[in-house]
Amino acid sequence: MKSWYSKDFKVGVLGGGQLGRMLMQEAVNYDIKLCMMDKDPSAPCSRFSHEFTNNDILDYEAVLEFGKDKDVITVEIENVNIEAYEELERQGKKVFPQPSVLKTVRDKGVQKNFFKENNLPTPPYYLVENKAEISKYEQEFPFMQKMRVGGYDGRGVQALKTLSDLDKAFDAPSVLEKFVDFEKEISVIVARNENGEISHFPVVECQFNPEVNLVEFLFSPAQISEAIEEDAISIARRTIEALGMVGLLAVEMFVTKDGRVLINEIAPRPHNSGHHTIECNVTSQYEQHLRAILNLPLGSTKMLRPGVMVNLLGEPGYEGNVKYEGLEDAMKIPGVKAHIYGKAQTKPYRKMGHVTATAPLLQEAVDKARKVQEIVKVKA
């Protein structure tokens, strides 16, 4: 079998966005050749990948054709043609995360049932096929409605506090998740290779933008008790084991006001809640993903320094050719590192980059990150 460091060894990645771009930056260190496919000819990976295929990752034939000369195939986003992905696995290709994992994750209803069947704690929920069925549960409001498929980055999620909110509800198959009286939202990123070796990153705390349900700040380490930390790590490790998954898994969780830890959602790929690992940990989430899918020893996840990640989102009211205001001023702050994703066009709340601020103490990093958010504006 061909070695991962052979000159003709190729890793195929379905998707060419910012996660793939940061994956490439780590792949270069090991001379791993990443070949990307994305339907956007100007996707963030288009200029830098070993090979770039401009085609649709939802197209059956395109995915099959793309995968035929790749030694390992992975994804940058879950929304790919599952049937083609399965066929590549049947043909003997190394396909990680496995198609069975993507099938479980991409439908939030299937995902919720998976948690329940495997005794993984998650908020109470109901499954509905359409808007009309929601009224059957009027005695149990409030809910968070989540479309079963197609939602991402805050899209496909709607708060339903009373029956009067039904006019805002999606008329689509959905999960009705009971509102959780939570104190914090946290995340644990965990990896597993083919040998069954599992490694987790330290728990992080996420702060969301309430308007668009996107992560605005991420704090590492999370300010939680040792008992909650141990519980969150145990849940993340049990989840990846139950999936039998090879690759990297982000497990997003709620910490309730009475001290329980409940799974919100999972993502089987590098994740927004792991960007800080580039600066803050011995091994980044991107290197760990490569190690996992290539069945290499998993790297140390030890935290080197506290850090805060702030997403650079497109400003409301601006759409067009991107312009970054205040970025150079932010770069003058010691310990601030900017990552620009290479997207030529901005629009309101689009993820255009992120900044990680590090410091010897977490509060110092928080202060730097809040300063960055004040002075950096993504406009057109």
Phi, psi and chi 1 to 4 in degrees:
 res  aa     phi    psi   chi1   chi2   chi3   chi4
   1 MET       -  142.0 -176.7 -179.3  167.5      -
   2 LYS   -63.9  138.0 -148.1 -174.9  -63.1  179.7
   3 SER   -81.3  151.4  170.1      -      -      -
   4 TRP   -62.9  -22.7   61.7  -87.5      -      -
   5 TYR   -97.9    7.3   49.6   78.4      -      -
   6 SER   -64.8  149.1  -60.1      -      -      -
   7 LYS   -65.6  -24.1  -70.0  -60.8  177.9 -173.8
   8 ASP  -103.6   12.2   57.0  -12.1      -      -
   9 PHE   -80.4  128.9 -171.5   94.0      -      -
  10 LYS  -127.1  136.7  -66.2 -179.7 -178.5  179.3
  11 VAL  -107.5  122.6  176.4      -      -      -
  12 GLY   -94.2  134.8      -      -      -      -
  13 VAL  -123.1  121.0 -177.6      -      -      -
  14 LEU   -85.8  110.9  -64.0  172.6      -      -
  15 GLY   116.2  143.6      -      -      -      -
  16 GLY  -135.3   31.5      -      -      -      -
  17 GLY   -86.5 -159.0      -      -      -      -
  18 GLN   -66.0  -31.1   65.1  -98.0   21.5      -
  19 LEU   -65.3  -40.6  -59.8  176.1      -      -
  20 GLY   -65.5  -36.8      -      -      -      -
  21 ARG   -63.1  -43.5 -174.6  175.0  169.5  121.9
  22 MET   -72.3  -29.4  -72.9  179.8  -88.8      -
  23 LEU   -63.8  -40.7 -169.9   66.7      -      -
  24 MET   -61.9  -39.5  -79.9 -167.1  -60.3      -
  25 GLN   -61.3  -34.7  -70.2  170.4  -49.8      -
  26 GLU   -78.5  -35.1  -67.0  -74.4    9.7      -
  27 ALA   -61.5  -35.6      -      -      -      -
  28 VAL   -58.1  -35.4  166.8      -      -      -
  29 ASN   -62.5  -26.7  -66.9  -27.3      -      -
  30 TYR  -108.7    8.8  -69.2   93.2      -      -
  31 ASP    55.2   36.8 -163.3   28.9      -      -
  32 ILE   -87.7  129.8  -63.7  168.3      -      -
  33 LYS   -90.9  111.7  -63.9  164.6 -176.7   65.3
  34 LEU   -98.5  127.8  -65.8 -166.7      -      -
  35 CYS  -112.6  122.6  -53.1      -      -      -
  36 MET  -109.9  150.7  -33.0  -65.3  -72.3      -
  37 MET  -131.7  131.4 -175.8  164.5   86.4      -
  38 ASP  -155.4  145.3 -161.5  -72.3      -      -
  39 LYS   -77.0  -14.4   68.9  176.2 -178.8 -180.0
  40 ASP   -88.0  114.0  179.7    0.0      -      -
  41 PRO   -64.1  -19.2   22.3  -31.7      -      -
  42 SER  -110.6   26.6   60.4      -      -      -
  43 ALA   -57.3  153.3      -      -      -      -
  44 PRO   -50.7  -29.5  -32.8   38.4      -      -
  45 CYS   -86.9   -9.6  -69.2      -      -      -
  46 SER   -60.1  -33.5   60.4      -      -      -
  47 ARG   -89.8  -14.6  -71.4  175.7  -70.8  153.1
  48 PHE  -120.4  -13.0  -55.0  108.4      -      -
  49 SER   -72.2  158.9   57.5      -      -      -
  50 HIS   -58.4  -43.4  178.6   70.3      -      -
  51 GLU  -140.3  140.0  -67.1  174.0    6.5      -
  52 PHE  -123.5  124.6 -178.8   75.4      -      -
  53 THR  -108.0  120.2  -59.5      -      -      -
  54 ASN   -89.8   90.3 -179.0 -152.6      -      -
  55 ASN  -157.4  168.9 -141.3  -34.4      -      -
  56 ASP   -87.2  123.0 -168.4  -11.5      -      -
  57 ILE   -71.5   -6.3   60.7  175.8      -      -
  58 LEU   -94.7   -2.4  -69.1  171.7      -      -
  59 ASP   -90.9  121.5 -177.0  -79.2      -      -
  60 TYR   -55.9  -55.1 -180.0   86.1      -      -
  61 GLU   -64.7  -37.9  -65.1  -62.7  -21.9      -
  62 ALA   -64.4  -42.1      -      -      -      -
  63 VAL   -66.8  -42.3  171.7      -      -      -
  64 LEU   -60.8  -45.6  -85.9 -171.1      -      -
  65 GLU   -63.4  -42.6  179.2   64.1   23.1      -
  66 PHE   -61.8  -40.2  173.3   74.9      -      -
  67 GLY   -81.0  -12.7      -      -      -      -
  68 LYS   -64.8  -28.4   70.9  179.8 -175.8 -178.4
  69 ASP  -110.4   17.3   66.2  -21.4      -      -
  70 LYS  -100.1  145.1  -51.5  -57.5 -175.2  -65.1
  71 ASP   -86.9  -34.4  -62.2  -77.6      -      -
  72 VAL  -136.8  140.5  174.3      -      -      -
  73 ILE  -124.5  135.8  -60.5  143.4      -      -
  74 THR  -138.0 -179.7 -170.8      -      -      -
  75 VAL  -127.1  151.6  -59.4      -      -      -
  76 GLU  -104.7  -14.3 -168.9 -126.3   23.2      -
  77 ILE  -149.3  147.5 -172.3  169.4      -      -
  78 GLU   -72.9  -23.6  -62.0   92.9  -53.9      -
  79 ASN   -81.8   76.6 -166.2   25.4      -      -
  80 VAL  -122.8  172.4  -57.0      -      -      -
  81 ASN   -74.5  101.9 -171.1  -66.3      -      -
  82 ILE   -63.7  -37.7  -66.9  -79.0      -      -
  83 GLU   -62.9  -42.4  -68.5   71.4   28.7      -
  84 ALA   -68.4  -39.4      -      -      -      -
  85 TYR   -60.5  -42.0 -159.1   61.5      -      -
  86 GLU   -65.0  -41.5  -74.8  179.4  -49.8      -
  87 GLU   -62.8  -39.0  178.0   57.4   27.8      -
  88 LEU   -62.7  -38.2  -72.2  167.9      -      -
  89 GLU   -64.9  -41.6 -175.1 -178.7   54.7      -
  90 ARG   -62.2  -32.1  -81.2 -167.1  -69.8  -89.2
  91 GLN   -75.7   -2.5  -69.4  175.8    6.6      -
  92 GLY    98.2    6.7      -      -      -      -
  93 LYS   -73.6  148.7  -63.1  -73.5 -176.4 -177.9
  94 LYS   -79.0  112.9  -61.8  -84.8 -169.8 -179.0
  95 VAL  -124.1  106.2  179.2      -      -      -
  96 PHE  -134.0  132.6  -58.4  126.5      -      -
  97 PRO   -64.5  154.8   26.8  -35.3      -      -
  98 GLN   -66.5  153.2  -56.8   92.8  -44.6      -
  99 PRO   -54.1  -35.9  -26.3   34.3      -      -
 100 SER   -61.8  -33.7   59.2      -      -      -
 101 VAL   -69.0  -45.8  173.4      -      -      -
 102 LEU   -62.2  -37.3  -67.6 -166.2      -      -
 103 LYS   -63.4  -38.2  -81.4 -173.9  164.0 -179.7
 104 THR   -69.1  -40.5  -62.4      -      -      -
 105 VAL   -82.3  -37.4  172.0      -      -      -
 106 ARG   -70.8  -22.3   74.0  170.8 -179.4  176.8
 107 ASP  -104.5  110.7 -177.7  -36.4      -      -
 108 LYS   -62.7  -25.5  -71.4 -175.5  172.5   64.5
 109 GLY   -68.9  -46.2      -      -      -      -
 110 VAL   -62.4  -40.7  175.1      -      -      -
 111 GLN   -59.7  -47.3 -171.3 -179.4  136.7      -
 112 LYS   -62.8  -42.2  -76.0  -71.6 -171.9 -176.7
 113 ASN   -64.0  -35.3  -72.8  -18.6      -      -
 114 PHE   -61.1  -44.7  169.1   82.1      -      -
 115 PHE   -58.9  -46.4  -62.0  150.6      -      -
 116 LYS   -62.4  -46.1 -171.5  174.6 -178.8 -179.7
 117 GLU   -65.5  -25.9  -69.5  159.5    8.0      -
 118 ASN  -106.2   17.1  -73.1  -83.8      -      -
 119 ASN    54.9   39.9  -64.2  -46.4      -      -
 120 LEU  -100.9  123.8  -63.8  165.6      -      -
 121 PRO   -66.4  131.5   24.5  -33.4      -      -
 122 THR  -150.2  155.9 -165.6      -      -      -
 123 PRO   -61.9  152.6  -23.4   34.0      -      -
 124 PRO   -57.6  147.9  -20.7   31.4      -      -
 125 TYR  -154.1  163.1   65.8   94.8      -      -
 126 TYR  -132.2  152.0  -60.6  100.9      -      -
 127 LEU  -107.0  131.1  -57.6 -177.4      -      -
 128 VAL  -126.5  151.7  -64.8      -      -      -
 129 GLU   -91.1  -23.9  -71.3  -59.7  -48.9      -
 130 ASN  -158.3  178.1   50.2   50.2      -      -
 131 LYS   -63.0  -37.9 -172.6  174.0 -179.6  174.8
 132 ALA   -60.8  -33.4      -      -      -      -
 133 GLU   -71.3  -18.8  -72.2 -172.2   15.8      -
 134 ILE   -62.4  -35.7  -62.0  173.7      -      -
 135 SER   -63.7  -17.5   57.1      -      -      -
 136 LYS   -63.6  -20.8  -68.7 -164.6  -57.9 -174.7
 137 TYR  -110.1   26.5  -57.9  101.1      -      -
 138 GLU   -60.6  -26.3   62.6  179.7  -73.3      -
 139 GLN   -75.6   -9.5  -59.6  -57.8  -42.4      -
 140 GLU  -114.4    9.5  -59.7 -166.0   51.1      -
 141 PHE   -58.6  151.1  -85.1   71.6      -      -
 142 PRO   -90.4  158.0   32.2  -34.6      -      -
 143 PHE  -130.4  160.5  -71.4  112.5      -      -
 144 MET  -108.9  116.1 -171.9   66.0   78.5      -
 145 GLN   -87.6  129.0 -177.7 -170.3   15.3      -
 146 LYS  -126.8  120.8  -60.8  178.3  178.6  179.7
 147 MET   -58.6  137.7  -72.5  172.9   57.2      -
 148 ARG   -65.5  -36.6  -71.6 -176.5   61.5  164.6
 149 VAL  -133.1  152.5  -64.8      -      -      -
 150 GLY    94.2  -13.0      -      -      -      -
 151 GLY   -87.3  144.9      -      -      -      -
 152 TYR  -164.7  158.2   70.1  100.3      -      -
 153 ASP    48.1   44.9  -83.4   -6.8      -      -
 154 GLY    87.6  -12.6      -      -      -      -
 155 ARG   -82.2  150.3  -60.2  174.8 -178.7   87.2
 156 GLY    78.1   18.6      -      -      -      -
 157 VAL  -127.4  132.4  177.8      -      -      -
 158 GLN  -143.6  128.5  178.5   61.6   54.8      -
 159 ALA   -77.9  130.4      -      -      -      -
 160 LEU  -121.7   96.1  -57.0  176.1      -      -
 161 LYS   -86.6  -36.0  -63.5 -178.5  180.0  179.1
 162 THR  -142.0  172.8   66.9      -      -      -
 163 LEU   -59.3  -25.1  -87.2  178.3      -      -
 164 SER   -67.2  -15.1   62.2      -      -      -
 165 ASP   -85.1   -2.0  -69.6  -32.2      -      -
 166 LEU   -61.2  -26.8  -88.0 -179.4      -      -
 167 ASP   -65.6  -18.2   60.4  -31.9      -      -
 168 LYS   -93.8   -6.2  -62.7 -176.8  -79.8 -171.1
 169 ALA   -71.0  152.0      -      -      -      -
 170 PHE   -78.9  137.6  -56.3  113.8      -      -
 171 ASP   -94.5   72.1 -168.0   14.6      -      -
 172 ALA  -157.3  159.1      -      -      -      -
 173 PRO   -55.0  128.6  -26.7   36.4      -      -
 174 SER  -145.4  163.1  -57.2      -      -      -
 175 VAL   -99.8  130.1  174.5      -      -      -
 176 LEU  -101.5  106.1  -66.0 -178.2      -      -
 177 GLU  -101.7  127.3 -175.4  179.0   87.7      -
 178 LYS   -60.0  138.1  -67.8  -76.8  -74.2 -179.2
 179 PHE   -57.1  137.8  -98.2   55.2      -      -
 180 VAL  -106.9  128.9  176.4      -      -      -
 181 ASP   -82.1   80.2 -170.5   19.1      -      -
 182 PHE  -101.5  155.3   65.6   86.7      -      -
 183 GLU   -97.0  -36.9 -175.6  176.0  -42.2      -
 184 LYS  -145.4  158.5  -66.9  177.8 -174.6  -75.9
 185 GLU  -114.0  129.0  -66.4 -171.3   66.7      -
 186 ILE  -127.8  169.2   60.4  174.2      -      -
 187 SER  -145.9  144.1  176.3      -      -      -
 188 VAL  -127.2  128.3  176.3      -      -      -
 189 ILE  -102.0  129.1  -70.7  178.0      -      -
 190 VAL  -130.9  147.0   61.2      -      -      -
 191 ALA  -128.5  152.2      -      -      -      -
 192 ARG  -144.9  134.2 -179.8  176.5  179.0  -88.1
 193 ASN  -101.5  179.4   63.3   17.7      -      -
 194 GLU   -63.8  -27.6  -80.9 -171.1  -82.9      -
 195 ASN   -73.8   -7.2  -71.5  -20.2      -      -
 196 GLY    89.0    6.0      -      -      -      -
 197 GLU   -70.1  134.0  179.9 -172.5   -0.6      -
 198 ILE  -122.4  138.5  -65.0  176.3      -      -
 199 SER  -142.0  140.8  178.7      -      -      -
 200 HIS  -121.3  153.8   64.5  -91.2      -      -
 201 PHE   -90.5  158.8  -74.5   86.4      -      -
 202 PRO   -59.0  152.3  -24.7   34.5      -      -
 203 VAL   -66.2  137.3 -174.5      -      -      -
 204 VAL  -119.1  159.5  -61.0      -      -      -
 205 GLU  -111.1  135.0 -174.8  176.0  -23.7      -
 206 CYS  -113.3  137.9  -55.2      -      -      -
 207 GLN  -119.1  124.1 -169.0  174.1   97.8      -
 208 PHE   -99.4  148.0  -76.4   74.9      -      -
 209 ASN   -73.7  117.9 -179.8  -51.8      -      -
 210 PRO   -67.1  -23.3   23.4  -32.0      -      -
 211 GLU   -71.1  -40.7  -73.5 -174.7   60.3      -
 212 VAL  -123.0    6.2  -73.9      -      -      -
 213 ASN    57.2   36.7 -160.6   36.7      -      -
 214 LEU  -110.2  148.1  -77.6  171.9      -      -
 215 VAL   -62.1  126.7  171.9      -      -      -
 216 GLU  -101.7  -46.3 -165.2  162.2   38.9      -
 217 PHE  -129.1  150.6  -72.4   99.4      -      -
 218 LEU  -131.9  131.4  177.9  138.6      -      -
 219 PHE  -114.5  128.8  -51.9  105.2      -      -
 220 SER  -130.4  118.5  174.9      -      -      -
 221 PRO   -86.6  162.5   32.6  -36.4      -      -
 222 ALA   -66.8  143.7      -      -      -      -
 223 GLN   -91.2   82.4  -59.5  -60.2  -74.5      -
 224 ILE  -137.1  166.3   53.0  177.6      -      -
 225 SER   -74.0  161.9   69.1      -      -      -
 226 GLU   -62.1  -36.7 -172.8  175.7  -28.9      -
 227 ALA   -65.3  -42.5      -      -      -      -
 228 ILE   -67.8  -39.0  -72.5  172.0      -      -
 229 GLU   -59.5  -47.6  179.3 -176.2   22.1      -
 230 GLU   -62.9  -39.6  -70.4  175.3   -1.9      -
 231 ASP   -63.8  -46.3 -161.0   11.2      -      -
 232 ALA   -62.5  -43.6      -      -      -      -
 233 ILE   -64.8  -43.0  -70.5  167.0      -      -
 234 SER   -60.2  -43.6  171.0      -      -      -
 235 ILE   -62.7  -43.8  -71.0  167.3      -      -
 236 ALA   -62.9  -44.3      -      -      -      -
 237 ARG   -67.3  -40.3  -67.0  176.2   71.7  100.2
 238 ARG   -64.1  -34.6  -77.6  161.5   46.5 -152.7
 239 THR   -66.7  -46.8  -57.7      -      -      -
 240 ILE   -68.2  -32.5 -157.9  167.5      -      -
 241 GLU   -67.8  -43.3  -79.6 -169.5  -69.4      -
 242 ALA   -62.4  -35.5      -      -      -      -
 243 LEU   -73.7  -21.3  -73.2  165.7      -      -
 244 GLY    63.6   29.9      -      -      -      -
 245 MET   -83.9  144.4  177.5 -175.2  156.1      -
 246 VAL  -110.5  125.7  171.8      -      -      -
 247 GLY   133.6 -155.1      -      -      -      -
 248 LEU  -114.2  134.1 -165.5   80.8      -      -
 249 LEU  -128.1  126.4 -177.7   72.5      -      -
 250 ALA   -96.9  127.0      -      -      -      -
 251 VAL  -115.1  108.1 -175.8      -      -      -
 252 GLU   -90.6  134.0  -61.9  175.6   87.4      -
 253 MET  -137.6  156.3  -67.2  173.1  -98.6      -
 254 PHE  -100.1  142.6  -60.5  114.8      -      -
 255 VAL  -107.8  113.5  178.0      -      -      -
 256 THR   -77.5  163.2   66.3      -      -      -
 257 LYS   -66.8  -18.5  -70.2 -178.6  178.7  174.7
 258 ASP   -99.0   15.7   58.9    0.1      -      -
 259 GLY    88.5   11.7      -      -      -      -
 260 ARG   -89.2  155.0  -68.8  173.8  -60.9  138.2
 261 VAL  -115.6  122.4  179.1      -      -      -
 262 LEU  -125.0  137.7  -55.7  174.3      -      -
 263 ILE   -73.1  132.0  -59.3  175.7      -      -
 264 ASN   -90.1  -68.4  178.1   15.0      -      -
 265 GLU  -147.8  166.9  -65.3  178.7   -0.6      -
 266 ILE  -128.6  154.9   57.1  177.1      -      -
 267 ALA  -138.2  121.5      -      -      -      -
 268 PRO   -90.6   62.5   34.0  -33.5      -      -
 269 ARG  -174.1  170.8   51.6  168.5  170.2   76.2
 270 PRO   -54.0  151.0  -28.3   36.5      -      -
 271 HIS  -141.8  155.4 -168.9 -102.9      -      -
 272 ASN   -53.7  -31.1 -162.6 -138.9      -      -
 273 SER   -80.6    8.0   64.0      -      -      -
 274 GLY  -123.8    6.7      -      -      -      -
 275 HIS   -58.6  -37.4  -70.2  -20.2      -      -
 276 HIS   -62.0  -21.1   68.3  -70.2      -      -
 277 THR   -62.6  -20.1   58.2      -      -      -
 278 ILE   -59.3  -43.3  -61.6  170.3      -      -
 279 GLU   -97.5  -26.1  -75.7   81.0   26.6      -
 280 CYS  -100.7  -12.7  -64.6      -      -      -
 281 ASN  -129.0  157.8  -62.0   75.4      -      -
 282 VAL   -57.8  -45.3  173.3      -      -      -
 283 THR  -116.5  133.9  -53.7      -      -      -
 284 SER   -80.9  163.4   77.3      -      -      -
 285 GLN   -61.5  -29.9   66.9  163.5  -18.1      -
 286 TYR   -72.1  -44.2  -59.5   98.4      -      -
 287 GLU   -63.6  -39.6  179.4 -178.3  -15.8      -
 288 GLN   -64.2  -38.3 -164.2   78.7  -52.1      -
 289 HIS   -61.3  -44.8 -179.6   65.4      -      -
 290 LEU   -62.7  -44.4  -70.7  169.8      -      -
 291 ARG   -58.7  -42.1  -74.3  172.7  174.9 -110.2
 292 ALA   -66.3  -48.5      -      -      -      -
 293 ILE   -73.6  -18.7   65.5  172.8      -      -
 294 LEU   -98.2    6.5  -62.2  175.6      -      -
 295 ASN    56.2   42.9 -157.7   27.3      -      -
 296 LEU   -96.8  162.3  -62.0  172.3      -      -
 297 PRO   -57.3  136.3  -22.1   32.9      -      -
 298 LEU   -73.8  143.4  -61.5  179.6      -      -
 299 GLY   -82.1  164.2      -      -      -      -
 300 SER   -64.6  135.3  167.3      -      -      -
 301 THR  -104.6   13.0   58.4      -      -      -
 302 LYS   -54.7  136.9 -178.1 -178.9  177.3 -178.1
 303 MET   -77.3  128.4 -169.7  178.8   75.8      -
 304 LEU   -86.1  -37.0  -63.3  171.6      -      -
 305 ARG  -160.0  151.4   58.4 -170.4   70.4   85.3
 306 PRO   -64.7  153.1  -20.5   32.6      -      -
 307 GLY  -157.3  160.3      -      -      -      -
 308 VAL  -131.0  130.9  177.3      -      -      -
 309 MET  -105.0  133.2 -172.6  -84.1  -65.5      -
 310 VAL  -122.3  127.4   55.7      -      -      -
 311 ASN   -72.7  139.6  -85.2  -38.8      -      -
 312 LEU   -96.5  105.4  -61.0 -179.7      -      -
 313 LEU  -106.3  146.4  -55.2  176.7      -      -
 314 GLY   -57.7  133.9      -      -      -      -
 315 GLU   -68.5  141.7  -74.4  -71.1  -53.0      -
 316 PRO   -58.6  139.8  -19.3   29.5      -      -
 317 GLY    89.5    1.6      -      -      -      -
 318 TYR  -124.9  132.6  -67.4   88.2      -      -
 319 GLU  -150.5  130.6 -171.2  162.1  -12.4      -
 320 GLY   141.9 -156.1      -      -      -      -
 321 ASN   -61.8  127.8  -65.8  -31.0      -      -
 322 VAL   -70.9  146.0   65.8      -      -      -
 323 LYS  -139.2  127.1  175.9 -175.1  176.7 -176.1
 324 TYR  -101.6  116.9  -64.2   92.6      -      -
 325 GLU  -100.1  134.4  -68.1 -176.6   -1.8      -
 326 GLY    82.8    0.6      -      -      -      -
 327 LEU   -64.4  -42.1 -170.8   57.3      -      -
 328 GLU   -66.0  -34.3  -68.2  178.2   18.7      -
 329 ASP   -65.3  -39.0  -69.8  -32.0      -      -
 330 ALA   -64.7  -36.3      -      -      -      -
 331 MET   -68.7  -14.9  -68.9  167.3   66.6      -
 332 LYS   -75.9  -17.5  -66.3  174.6 -174.6  175.2
 333 ILE   -77.5  123.2  -56.9  170.9      -      -
 334 PRO   -58.0  136.6  -22.3   33.1      -      -
 335 GLY    85.5    3.9      -      -      -      -
 336 VAL   -99.6  128.4  163.6      -      -      -
 337 LYS  -127.0  123.1  179.3   71.0  176.5  -71.0
 338 ALA   -98.1  144.0      -      -      -      -
 339 HIS  -126.7  113.3  -64.3 -100.2      -      -
 340 ILE  -103.8  130.5  -57.1  -57.8      -      -
 341 TYR   -83.9   -8.3  -61.8  156.4      -      -
 342 GLY    81.0   22.4      -      -      -      -
 343 LYS   -87.4  121.2  -61.6  174.8 -178.2  178.0
 344 ALA   -71.1  -30.9      -      -      -      -
 345 GLN  -110.0  131.9  -60.5  -72.0  -52.6      -
 346 THR  -106.2  157.8 -174.7      -      -      -
 347 LYS  -153.6  165.6   56.3 -174.3  176.5 -177.9
 348 PRO   -53.0  126.5  -29.7   37.4      -      -
 349 TYR    65.7   13.0  -59.3  109.5      -      -
 350 ARG   -72.3  138.5 -172.2 -177.4 -167.5 -165.9
 351 LYS   -73.1  113.3  -71.8  179.4 -175.8  174.1
 352 MET  -108.2  -14.7  -59.6  -60.5  -69.0      -
 353 GLY   172.2 -175.4      -      -      -      -
 354 HIS  -149.6  161.8   75.6  -92.2      -      -
 355 VAL  -127.6  134.9  169.6      -      -      -
 356 THR  -110.8  129.1  -57.1      -      -      -
 357 ALA  -112.0  126.2      -      -      -      -
 358 THR  -118.1  156.1   61.1      -      -      -
 359 ALA  -165.5  163.4      -      -      -      -
 360 PRO   -62.2  -30.8  -23.8   34.7      -      -
 361 LEU  -119.8  144.0  -61.4  174.4      -      -
 362 LEU   -58.8  -42.9 -179.3   60.4      -      -
 363 GLN   -61.5  -34.2 -172.2   55.7   52.4      -
 364 GLU   -63.9  -41.1  -67.5  175.9   20.9      -
 365 ALA   -66.1  -38.7      -      -      -      -
 366 VAL   -61.0  -45.5  169.4      -      -      -
 367 ASP   -60.9  -42.2  -66.4  -19.1      -      -
 368 LYS   -63.6  -44.2  -69.2  178.9 -174.1 -179.5
 369 ALA   -64.0  -40.0      -      -      -      -
 370 ARG   -67.2  -33.9  -64.4 -153.3 -176.9  -80.5
 371 LYS   -65.4  -42.2 -177.5   67.3  174.2  173.9
 372 VAL   -59.1  -45.2  166.7      -      -      -
 373 GLN   -62.8  -33.6 -167.8 -172.6   45.4      -
 374 GLU   -67.9  -39.1  -76.1  175.7   20.5      -
 375 ILE   -99.0  -21.0   62.2  179.5      -      -
 376 VAL   -96.3  123.6  178.2      -      -      -
 377 LYS  -128.6  133.0  -57.9  -62.1  176.1 -173.1
 378 VAL  -100.6  110.0 -176.9      -      -      -
 379 LYS  -127.1 -173.9  -62.2 -178.0  178.4  179.1
 380 ALA  -124.4      -      -      -      -      -
